[in-house]
C-alpha cells in the first residue's frame, strides 16, 4: 500500500487534469471558429468594436 502513495499526486491523476483542460480549450476553439467572421469583410477576421 505504501507504493501507491509514493507515486505522487500528479503521477496518478495527470489524466484527470489534462483531459478537462483539453476539452475546454477544444470547446473554446470550436466556438471561436464557429462564431468567427466568414471572410465576408476586409478586416481579415479581426474583431472590430465600433465605438462611434
Backbone bond lengths (Angstrom), bond angles and torsions (degrees), N, CA, C in turn:
res aa  C-N    CA-C-N  psi(-1)  N-CA   C-N-CA  omega(-1)  CA-C   N-CA-C  phi
1 X - - - 1.450 - - 1.529 111.83 -
2 X 1.296 117.30 -29.56 1.451 120.73 -178.89 1.527 110.92 -68.45
3 X 1.317 116.96 -25.24 1.460 120.58 -179.90 1.523 111.69 -66.15
4 X 1.328 118.70 -31.17 1.459 121.70 -179.99 1.526 111.45 -69.79
5 X 1.306 117.97 -35.66 1.462 120.11 -178.69 1.521 111.80 -79.31
6 X 1.314 118.93 -17.55 1.455 121.22 -179.29 1.531 112.72 -79.53
7 X 1.316 117.43 -15.34 1.458 119.80 -177.64 1.515 111.84 -71.81
8 X 1.290 118.69 -29.04 1.456 121.80 179.66 1.507 112.09 97.17
9 X 1.308 114.67 161.52 1.461 120.86 -176.12 1.525 111.97 -67.85
10 X 1.341 117.26 -46.76 1.456 120.37 -176.87 1.521 112.40 -69.59
11 X 1.315 117.28 -32.93 1.457 119.91 179.74 1.519 111.41 -66.37
12 X 1.316 117.14 -30.54 1.462 120.26 -178.62 1.524 112.32 -92.18
13 X 1.321 118.49 -28.82 1.457 121.24 -170.38 1.522 114.32 -119.18
14 X 1.336 118.33 18.11 1.454 119.66 -176.96 1.524 111.00 -64.30
15 X 1.314 117.49 -31.71 1.460 119.90 -178.86 1.527 111.63 -66.25
16 X 1.330 116.92 -35.88 1.464 121.25 -179.88 1.524 111.96 -75.16
17 X 1.327 117.60 -10.86 1.462 121.83 177.35 1.525 110.09 -98.06
18 X 1.323 116.94 -41.26 1.457 121.48 -174.41 1.526 112.05 -75.09
19 X 1.329 117.24 -43.73 1.468 120.49 -175.32 1.528 112.51 -63.46
20 X 1.333 121.29 -48.41 1.471 118.81 176.74 1.525 112.72 -62.20
21 X 1.322 117.13 -35.24 1.461 120.26 177.70 1.525 110.65 -62.68
22 X 1.327 117.13 -44.96 1.457 120.73 178.57 1.529 111.54 -66.16
23 X 1.320 117.17 -35.93 1.461 120.17 177.55 1.528 111.41 -65.12
24 X 1.324 116.83 -40.99 1.465 120.38 179.13 1.525 110.18 -67.35
25 X 1.322 117.75 -45.10 1.459 120.79 -179.83 1.526 110.27 -64.77
26 X 1.332 116.90 -41.31 1.459 119.86 178.01 1.517 112.30 -65.62
27 X 1.326 116.67 -38.84 1.456 120.13 177.84 1.513 112.38 -65.61
28 X 1.329 116.49 -42.44 1.466 119.53 178.01 1.525 111.37 -66.48
29 X 1.327 116.90 -36.94 1.464 120.24 177.63 1.522 110.70 -65.06
30 X 1.326 116.38 -43.73 1.467 120.04 178.40 1.525 110.91 -63.85
31 X 1.321 117.68 -38.05 1.458 121.29 177.98 1.523 111.38 -65.65
32 X 1.333 116.55 -40.92 1.454 120.02 179.08 1.526 111.17 -67.01
33 X 1.326 117.01 -38.58 1.461 119.94 179.22 1.524 110.19 -69.36
34 X 1.326 117.06 -39.59 1.459 120.71 -176.86 1.521 111.56 -70.93
35 X 1.318 118.38 -33.29 1.462 120.96 -176.36 1.519 112.69 -101.15
36 X 1.332 117.42 1.77 1.460 120.37 179.91 1.513 110.81 -72.11
37 X 1.329 115.22 167.87 1.460 118.94 -179.12 1.520 109.05 -71.39
38 X 1.312 115.38 146.42 1.455 120.62 -176.89 1.509 113.88 -87.71
39 X 1.301 118.72 18.39 1.461 121.85 179.54 1.514 112.90 80.96
40 X 1.311 118.46 14.63 1.452 121.80 -178.71 1.527 111.63 -79.91
41 X 1.310 116.88 -19.52 1.458 121.05 -176.95 1.519 109.42 -107.42
42 X 1.332 115.47 170.45 1.458 120.52 -178.28 1.517 113.00 -92.26
43 X 1.332 118.42 7.38 1.459 120.33 -176.14 1.526 112.33 -83.60
44 X 1.304 118.39 -3.16 1.455 120.81 177.81 1.510 113.30 70.88
45 X 1.313 118.52 24.41 1.443 121.19 178.44 1.507 114.09 88.47
46 X 1.328 117.69 2.46 1.460 119.95 -179.71 1.524 110.19 -75.89
47 X 1.299 115.27 146.90 1.457 120.39 178.76 1.520 109.21 -81.87
48 X 1.321 116.63 122.59 1.469 121.41 -178.33 1.516 107.90 -120.58
49 X 1.324 116.79 123.47 1.452 121.92 178.47 1.527 107.79 -108.49
50 X 1.311 115.36 107.94 1.466 119.74 -178.24 1.520 110.16 -80.53
51 X 1.310 115.77 113.15 1.454 120.61 -178.72 1.517 110.74 -80.22
52 X 1.334 116.81 -41.86 1.463 120.99 -176.26 1.504 109.93 -110.36
